[in-house]
Amino acid sequence: MMEHRDLNTTLALEEKLTRWLHNDDERMHALRTAAKLDLPQWCLAAGFVRNLIWDTLHGFEYASALEDIDLIYYDAGVISEERDRDFEHVLRSMSNHPWSVKNQARMHKKIGVKPYHSVVDAMSYWPEVETAIGAKINHRQEIEIISPFALPLLVNTTVTINSKHPELNTAKNRAADKGWFKKWPKLVFKD
């Protein structure tokens, strides 16, 4: 059972993160646009939230440009890549954001693990713990934060290698390829 102090910390971080998202017009527009599709278990994840956290913790005046917006969802009934491309086309007709849509019901094949049961289960296998965070707007028009990990692990300046990912070097390779440590110099690797 979560201790009262841990619950308060998590709620405070969720409130803070929600405020950061509300203060970012581009991200709010993307959230509202994605919500129109009303996909099952959807959220905007990965760099969409992680980069905002790192930008804010680095004291950047403006959030980093969104190189892509990862909309993930879970629908085991229809898992074709073509369907995801159709959703990307619909989203691009509503906004000029760089959308990338992926049904997590098929993504286990990419890394050779057992099939996922949900979006949260899929995120629990992502290469870096800090990347496994998403946000959505629910039917009450409130922002929900989604992650398989506790927020205190995610709202910081670490890059933690996820031991559930089958290729442990993936996180280090991604950090190098994407220039994370140049862009966010306070970041540190954590095994």
C-alpha positions in Angstrom: 0.0 0.0 0.0 1.3 3.5 -0.9 2.2 5.6 2.1 0.4 8.9 2.7 3.6 10.8 2.0 4.2 9.0 -1.3 0.6 9.6 -2.3 0.9 13.4 -1.5 4.1 13.5 -3.6 2.5 11.8 -6.5 -0.6 14.0 -6.4 1.6 17.2 -6.2 3.7 16.0 -9.2 0.6 15.2 -11.2 -0.9 18.6 -10.4 2.4 20.3 -11.4 2.7 18.3 -14.6 -0.9 19.0 -15.5 -0.2 22.8 -15.0 2.9 22.6 -17.2 0.7 21.0 -19.9 -2.0 23.6 -19.5 0.6 26.3 -19.9 1.8 24.9 -23.3 -0.6 26.0 -26.0 0.8 23.7 -28.6 0.6 20.6 -26.4 -3.0 21.5 -25.3 -4.0 21.9 -29.0 -2.5 18.5 -29.7 -4.3 16.9 -26.8 -7.6 18.4 -27.8 -7.1 17.3 -31.4 -6.2 13.7 -30.4 -9.2 13.5 -28.1 -11.5 13.9 -31.0 -10.6 10.5 -32.3 -11.7 8.9 -29.0 -9.4 5.9 -29.4 -9.4 3.2 -26.8 -6.8 3.7 -24.0 -5.2 6.6 -26.0 -2.6 9.1 -24.8 0.1 11.3 -26.2 3.3 9.9 -24.9 7.0 9.6 -24.9 8.8 12.9 -25.9 5.5 14.8 -25.8 5.5 14.7 -22.0 9.1 13.7 -21.2 10.6 16.6 -23.1 8.3 19.1 -21.4 9.5 17.8 -18.1 13.2 18.0 -19.0 12.7 21.5 -20.6 11.0 22.8 -17.5 13.5 21.2 -15.1 16.3 22.8 -17.1 14.6 26.2 -16.8 14.1 26.7 -20.5 11.9 29.7 -21.3 10.2 27.9 -24.1 9.4 24.2 -24.6 11.4 22.3 -27.2 9.8 21.9 -30.6 7.7 18.8 -31.0 9.6 16.7 -33.6 6.8 14.2 -33.5 3.7 13.5 -31.4 3.3 9.9 -30.4 -0.3 9.1 -30.1 -0.6 5.5 -28.7 -3.7 3.5 -28.1 -4.7 -0.1 -27.6 -7.1 -2.0 -29.8 -6.5 -5.7 -30.2 -9.5 -6.0 -32.7 -7.8 -4.1 -35.5 -4.0 -4.0 -35.5 -3.0 -3.0 -39.1 -0.4 -0.4 -39.7 -2.6 1.0 -42.4 -5.3 1.9 -39.8 -2.6 3.9 -37.9 -1.7 5.7 -41.1 -5.4 6.5 -41.7 -5.5 8.0 -38.2 -2.4 10.0 -38.9 -4.0 11.4 -42.1 -7.2 12.4 -40.2 -5.1 14.1 -37.5 -3.0 16.0 -40.1 -6.2 17.2 -41.7 -7.1 18.8 -38.3 -3.7 20.2 -37.4 -0.2 20.4 -38.9 1.4 18.6 -36.0 3.9 15.8 -36.8 1.7 12.9 -35.8 2.9 9.3 -35.3 0.1 6.9 -34.3 0.8 3.4 -33.0 -1.6 0.7 -31.8 0.2 -0.9 -28.9 -1.6 -4.2 -29.5 0.9 -5.0 -32.2 4.1 -3.3 -31.0 5.3 -6.2 -28.9 6.4 -7.8 -32.2 9.0 -5.0 -32.7 11.0 -6.1 -29.7 10.1 -9.7 -29.5 8.2 -9.9 -26.2 4.8 -11.4 -25.3 1.7 -9.5 -26.4 0.8 -6.5 -24.4 -2.5 -6.3 -22.6 -2.9 -2.5 -22.5 -1.2 0.8 -23.3 0.2 0.9 -19.8 1.6 -2.6 -20.2 3.2 -1.7 -23.5 4.8 1.5 -22.0 6.3 -0.6 -19.2 8.6 -2.2 -21.8 9.9 1.1 -23.3 13.7 1.5 -23.3 13.8 4.4 -20.8 11.6 4.6 -17.7 11.2 8.4 -18.2 9.9 8.0 -21.7 7.0 5.8 -20.4 4.7 8.7 -19.6 1.7 10.0 -21.4 -1.2 12.4 -21.1 -4.8 12.5 -22.4 -7.9 14.6 -22.0 -10.7 12.5 -20.6 -14.5 12.8 -21.3 -14.7 15.4 -18.4 -12.1 17.5 -20.3 -9.5 16.9 -17.6 -5.9 16.0 -18.2 -5.0 12.5 -17.1 -1.4 11.4 -16.6 -0.7 7.8 -17.7 2.4 5.8 -16.8 3.3 2.3 -15.5 5.9 4.0 -13.2 5.5 6.3 -10.2 5.7 9.9 -11.1 8.7 10.6 -8.7 10.7 8.3 -10.9 9.7 10.3 -14.0 9.8 14.0 -13.1 13.5 14.4 -12.8 16.6 14.7 -14.9 17.6 11.1 -15.2 17.6 8.6 -18.1 16.9 5.2 -16.5 17.5 2.1 -18.5 14.4 -0.1 -18.3 15.3 -3.6 -17.3 12.1 -5.0 -18.9 13.3 -3.9 -22.4 15.1 -6.8 -24.1 17.9 -4.6 -25.5 19.5 -2.7 -22.6 21.7 -0.7 -24.9 18.7 0.8 -26.7 18.3 3.6 -24.2 22.0 4.7 -24.5 21.9 4.5 -28.2 18.7 6.6 -28.4 20.1 9.2 -26.0 23.2 9.5 -28.2 21.3 9.5 -31.5 18.8 12.1 -30.4 21.4 14.3 -28.6 19.6 14.3 -25.3 22.7 15.1 -23.2 23.6 18.1 -25.4 20.1 19.4 -25.4 19.5 18.8 -21.7 23.0 18.9 -20.0 21.7 18.2 -16.5 20.6 14.7 -17.6 22.4 11.7 -16.1 22.1 8.0 -16.8 20.8 5.7 -14.1 20.9 1.9 -14.4 
